[in-house]
Amino acid sequence: MTQMVGSSSSSSSWRNPSAENQQKYNLVELPESFVPTKEEEDLLQAYESLRNYEKEAARVKEQAAKAKLATADLKYKQSIATEEVNEDVIEPIEQKVKAKKRKKRPVGAPHEGDNHDENISDEYESEHEEQSRHEKREAKLAEMREELEEAKQTKEAAEEAMRAQLLQEQEAADIESGPSLKRKKMEEPLDKSALLAHLDKHTTPPHEFSKDLEIKSWEGKVLFPDSPNVSSWSPQSNASHPNEGALTLELPDFDISQAHHGQGNNTLAIKFTSPTDAKRFSLNIAGPDHADFYSVLFHFNPRALERGGQVVMNDKKEGNWGQGLNIPLSQLPLIFGQEACTLVIQINGNGFDVFLEGEHCARLQHRQPLPDGKCSLYLQFPSTDDYGSPESWTVYRVWWGNKKPMAKADPSGVPGVAAKHLLHPRKLFISGLSRIATQAEVDERRAELERAFRKYGGNHGAIAIVPKDKAYAFIELDTERQADLALQEMQDKYRLNRARLSRHEALQEERAAAEAAANDGQKKESSDWD
């Protein structure tokens, strides 16, 4: 449903729309307890002022049209009257001139005693020619009068039609209680002189996410603000260390095995603003055992004045920062001094993908193994840096949920994306499958693949990973040898390739190798002691 604003009358308003507008615009009445925000109040006042301006403009336009019609009608009547006066004055003068010509003797006329019959004949012919010319002139004048009368009738009909159209538009504007916005076709050019030309139709309120981001409420949850009385958060100005007055939020139900395939909670969206004179701000994402963010999986820190402006991304392990990934601010969308910015962080098997205003800006690959299975991550907005320097920004909204992967299939060229990909020793990539959309189809395909590759899965069987709405799948087998056999024997049935090792899986392999090496060293030391 859409709630529109409009008339200032008591019978129909934005809070209580009339029955006609409810049916026309598909509106619903707001509850009495509804209290609009300041931005919404400003927008309502702008709509009301805009409607009054347009009604006044329509009225002035109608008056100008009526005045123009009256002026044209007056000019026409004056021209007709002038023509009639000219005819009344000129015609008697012409008759007198003709009479004088008849009485005057023409040059070379005969003297007295000439033939009287010849004079009578000449006079008769002269009068006949004058009468013929007079009839032709009268016929031409009559024809011109008919053309003028026809043009006059056509003009009056056009003026009457225009007058009726203007009156009809004015009545419609008075009756309508919705916003008096001009309904233009998409292909029509925008009238730069209109008031609407000064309004940005793509402007999104600071506390809301843009529709272009396609954040769906049923696929996630707004974590902040969590109360109607809270609209934003900013760091404490007198804080002395990062955790003093910091905002900490739980990111529940995270599972790296699902997030790697674009499923489950994998996306964090933050709407914020940072003033022009701000020097820095930051956020941290940590695992369950972060010990007051003594260990951090992901650190995002824009710095306006350091080295010409840069964004630093890093991790922290037991209080020690790793090697930072530095990206110049000149390569990113504007962050400082904007009315509002949108930061999106997507977590997958390769790392943390960072998007600013929809642009893929960087990726921080996983440097620490993420917890296995479903768990909660934790988001922190610290008040200062590690040295007590204040942070300056305002957070309006935080959303956590599922969103389709925003990164391109080939993210090469994005800062932080590794050029090399290791191959998984036991996992195969199956491509060329039909695209599936429902959970029932996912379960059916998983059962089909696990049944087809069962003999290569050892005692526990093959494990199929089937993403929804994709045309590919993964199958994890028992050993590298079994994977080689499946590649040779199942190529005629499926399109198979070695799967790439994600950064998270590579870290797990490194950790397992390190633990194995440590265990071997302990065993060797024990045997030497014996």
N, C-alpha and C positions, 0 to 999 in steps of 0.2 A: 504494500500500500504506500501511497505517496501523500504526505501532508503538505498542502500548499498554503501560501499566505496571500492576503489580498485586501478585501474591502475593509474600510474603517467603520462601517455601519454596525449597529448593535445586532441586527438580525442575521448578518452573515459576516464572519471574521475568520481569521486563521485558526482560532481555537474552536469556534462553533460554525463550521461551514454550512451554507444553506443546502436544502435537499437537492436543488438543481445542480449545485456545484459538486455535491457528493456523488451524484450519478454521473456527471460529466467528466470529473477528474479522478474518480475512484478514491474519494477521500474518506477519512474516518474522523470522528470527533476525538479530541485529546481529553484525557482525564483531567479532573479539576486539580489534582495534585501535581500536574506536569509544570515544571519550571524551566523555561528555556535558558540556555547559557547566554553570556554577554555577546558572544559572536552571533548567536541566532537572533538576539534582540536587535543588534545592529543591522543584520540582514533584513529583518522584518521592516525596520524603519526605512531602509534603503528601498525596498520593494514599494512601500507606501508612497514615499516621495517620488519614486519613478512613475508610479501610476498617475499621481496628481499632475506631474509634469507632462505626461503624454496626453492626458485629458485636456489640459490647457492648450497644448500644441494643436490638438485636433480642433478645439474650438476656434483658435486663432486662424487655423487653416481654412475652416469653413467660412469665417467672416471675410477672409481675404478673397476666397472664391466668389462669395456673394457680391463683394464690392467690385470685383473684376467684371462679373456678369452685368452688374448695373451700369458700369462705365461703358462697356461695349454696347449695351442696349441704348444708352443715351447718345453715343456717337452715331449709331445707326439712324436713330430718329432724326437727329440734326441733319445728317446727310440727305435723308429723304425730304425733309422740309426745305433744304437749300435747293434741291433739284426742282421741287414744285414751284418755288419762288422764281427761280431762273426761267422756267418755262412760261410762267404768267407774265414776266417782264419782257422777255425776248420776243415772244410771239406777236404782241401788238406792234412792237418796233419793226419787225420784219414786214408786217402787213402795210405799215405806213410807207416803208421804203419801196415796196412793190407798187403802191398807188402812185408814188412820185415818178417811178420809172415809166409807168404807163402814160402819165401826162407829159413827160419830157420828150421832146423831139429827139430822135436818135440822130447821130452824125451822118451827114449825107442825105437827110430826109428831103423830099421834093418840096418845092415852094408852092404857093397858091397857084392853082390852075392845073396841078398834076392830077393824075387819075385818082378819083375818090375811091373807087372799088379796090385798087391795090392797097391803099392805106387800111381799109377795113380788114382785108385778108391778113396783113402782117400783124395787126392788133389781135386778131383771133388766135393766130398761131402762138403768139407770145403768152397770152392768157392760158392757153392749153398746156404749154410747157411748165408754167408756174404751178398750175394745179397738179400736174403729174409729180413734180418734185415735192410738193407739199404732202401728197398721199404717201410717197415713199418714206419721207421723214417720219410721218405719223406711224407708219407700220413698224419702222425700226425702233422708235420710242416705245411702242407697245410691246415689242419683243423684249426690249431691255427691262421694262417694268415687270414682265412675267418672270424673267431670270432673277431679278432682284427679290421678287416675292418668294420664289422657290428657295433661294439661298437663305432668306430670312426665316422661312418656316423650318428649314433644316437646322439652322443655328439655334432656333428656339427649342427644337426637340432635343438637341444635344445638351443644351443648358439645363433643360428640365430633367433629363436623365442624370446628369452630374449632380444636380441639386438633390434629387431623390437618393442617390448613392451616398452622398455626404451625410444626409439626415439619417439614413439607415445605419451607417457606421457609428454616428454619434449616439444613437439610441442603444446600439449593441454595447458600446463602451460604458454607457451609464448603467445598463442592466447587469453586466458581467461583474462578479465580485472577486474573481481570481486576479492574479497579477496581470497588469495590462502590458504584457510583453508582446512584441511584434512576432507574429508567427510567420517565419520566413522559410522558404525551401532551402535545403542544404546547398543547392547550387547557386543561390542568389548571393552576390557580393555583399559584404557587410557595409552598412551605411555609416561612414566614419563620423558623420555629424550627429548621429543618434547618441543618446546617453548610454545605451547598451554597449557602444564601442569602447567605453572607458572601463567596462567591467571585464575582468578576466574570467571566462567561463570555465577554465581548467583549474581555478584556484581551489585548493582543498584546505579546510580549517586546520590549524596546527595540531589539534588533538585528534585528528582522524587520519587514517591511511587512505592514500589515493586508490580509486577504483582500478586504475591500471595495474596495481600490485596484485589484484585478484586474491586478496586474503578472505577466506571463507570462515565465517564464525563457527560453523559446525565442525570444522577440522582443527580447531585450536581454542585457545582461551586467552582473554585479556588479563594479564597478571598485574598490570598497573595502568590506571588507578584502580584500586580495589574497593573504593568507597566514594559515594557521590559527593562527599565533603572535600575530597582531595582532587585537584585538577592537574598538578605538576609536582616535580621534585627538583631541587637544586642543592648543591653541596653547601654545607655550613661554612660561612665565611670565617669563623673563628676556630675551625678544626685544626688540630695539631698533628694528626696522623691519619692514614688512609681509612681506618675502620671507624673513626669517630664521626657519627652521623651518616655513615654510608647506607645506601639502599641495597638490601640483599633480597633476591627473589629466588625461589626454588623453580627449577625447570623439570617437572616430573615426567615419568614414563619415557625415559630415553633408552633406546636399545640400538647399539652401533650396528648390529647385524641387520636390523631393519632400515636404519638410516642410510646405510651404504647403498641401498637399492631404492631410495626415495620413499620409503614407507615409514609409518609411525611419526612421532614428534622429531622433526629434523630442522625446523626453521625458527629463528628468533628475529622478530621485527621490532625496531625501536624508532619512534618519532621524537625528534629532539630539535633544539636550536642552541646555537652558541654565539654570543655577541661578537661584534667586530674586534673589540679590544681584548678578547679572551686569549690566553697564552696556551692553554692545553686543557684536555679532559681525557678520561679513560674509562674502560670497563674491563672486567675480568670474568672468565668462565672457568669454573673449577669442578673437580670431581667430588664424590661424597666425602672423601677423607682429605679435605683441603687444609684443615687446621688453621682456621681464620685466614684463609687464602695465603697460607705460607707456601703452598704449591698451587700453581695456576696452569691450566691446560691452554688457555688462549687469552692474550692481552692485546687490547686495541687502544692506541694512544695517539691521537692527532696533536701535533705540536706546531703552533703557528710561527714561532720565531726561531726555532732551531734549524740551522743550515738552510735558511730560506724557506722553511715550512716543509714538514714531512709528517707522514703517518708511520708510527713504529708498531710493529706486531711482534710478539715474543711469547715465550713461556717461562715459567718459574718453577724450579724443582727444589724443594726444601730450602727456600729462601734465596736461591741463586738464580739470577736471570740468565737465559740462554743467549744465543747469537740473534740479535734483532734483525727483522726484515724491514728495511727502510724504503718508503715510497714517497717521492716528492709530491707535495700538494698540487703542483702545477699539472700533474698527470691525472688528477682526480677531479670529480665534480666539486663545486664550491661547498665548503663546509662551514667556515666562519662567516658571520655577518648575514646569514640567510634567515628568512622568516621561519622556516622549518625545513628539516632534512629527514630523509628516511634511510636508515641503516638496516640491512638484512644480512644475517649470518646463517649460512646453511652448513650443517655438519654431515659429513659423509665419511666413507672409508678412507679417503685420501687426506682429508684435513678439514679446515674451516674456510669455506668460501665466503668472501666479503663482497657485498654489493652496496653501492651508494647511488641513490636515485635510479635504481634498476641497472646500473652499469657494473659489470664484473671487474672489480678493482684489484683484488689480490686473493691469494690462497696461502694460508699458513698450514703446512703439512704437519700431521700429527708427530709430535716429538716424544710424547709419553703414551703408553698404552691406555686406551680407554677401558672403563670397567666392562666386563662381559655380562650379558644379560640385561634385564630391565633395571634401571636405577634412576636416580635423580641427579641432575647437574645443578650448579648454583651460579647465579649471575650476581655480580657486585658492581655498584657504581661508587667508587671510593671518593672521599671528600678531598684528599690531597695525594700527592705522589709520595714516594718513600722518604723524601727529604722535607716533607711538610709544606711544599709549595701548593697553594690553593688551586683547585680545579674550577672551571667556570663553564657551566652549560645548564640547560633546563630540559628535563625529560618529561614528555607529555603522555606517552603511551608505550606499553610493552606488550607484545603478543608472542605466544609460544604455541606451536602446533605443526601440522603437516602441510607442506607445499611441494609441488613438483620441482625437481631439480632445475634451477635457473641457469646453471653453467652450460656452455655449449659442449657438444660431444668431443670437440678438440679444443681444449682451453689453452693450447700452446700460445705463448706470448703474454699470458697473464702473469704478473709478478708473483713469484713464489711457486709456480708450477714446475715440477721437475721434468727435465727433458727425457729422462730414462725411466722405463717401467720394467720391473723384474717380473718374470713369469712364475706363476704359482705351480709348485711341483705336483699337486694332487687335484687341482680344480680345472675343469674344462668349460669353455665358453660355447654355448649352443646358439647359433643364429639361424635366421631364415624361417622362424616359426610364425604362425598366425598370431595376430594381435588379440589379446584377451582383455576383458573389461570387468568381469564379475568375480567375486570370491569363489563361487562354485567352479568356474572355469580354471581358476588358479589351483584349487585343490585337485581337480581332475588332471591337469597337466603335471603337477608334482607327483601324483601317484603313477602316472604313465611313465615319466622319466625314471623314477626310482625303481620301477619294475623292469624297465628296459636295461638299466645299468646295474642291476642287483648283483650280478656275479663279479663285478669289479669293486664292490664295496666292502669286501671282507666280512667279518662276523657281524658288524653293525649295519651293513648295507650301505648303498649309495645315498647321499643327501642332496636333494634337489632344492635350488633356490630359484623361485619363480616370481619375478616382479609383476605387479598388476599394470595393465595397459601398456605392455611392452611386447616386442616380437623376438625376445631372446630369453635365455635362462642359463643357469650355472648348475653344474653337477660336480660334487666333491666326492672323490673316491678314496680307497683305503691307503694306497701307496703310490709312489711315483711310477713304479713298474706297472701297476694296474691302470694308471692313467695312460701310459704308453700303449698298452694293449687295447684299451678302449678307442684310442685315436686310430689305430690300425683296423680294428674289426667293426667299428660302428660308423665309419665314414660313409658307407653306402646308404645308411638310414638317416643320419643327421649331419648337418654341417658343423664340424667340430674344429676348435682351435684351443690352444693353451690360454687360460685366463690370466690376466695380469694380476700381479700381487699388489693389493692396496697398501697404502702407507701404514694403516693400522695393522694389517696382517704382517707386513714386513717388521714392524716393531715387535709383534708377538713372536715372530721367528727369531729375532735377535735376542729377545729376553729368554726364550727357551734355550737357545744355544749358549747364552751366558750362564744360565742355571746349570745346564749339563756340564759345561766346562768347570764350573765351581764344584759340582758334585764329584767329577772325576779327580779334581785336585785334592779334595778331602779324602777320597778313597785311597789315592796314592800316598798321601801323607800318613794315613792310618796304617797302611801296609808297611811303609818304611819304619814306623815306630815299632810295629810288631816284630 
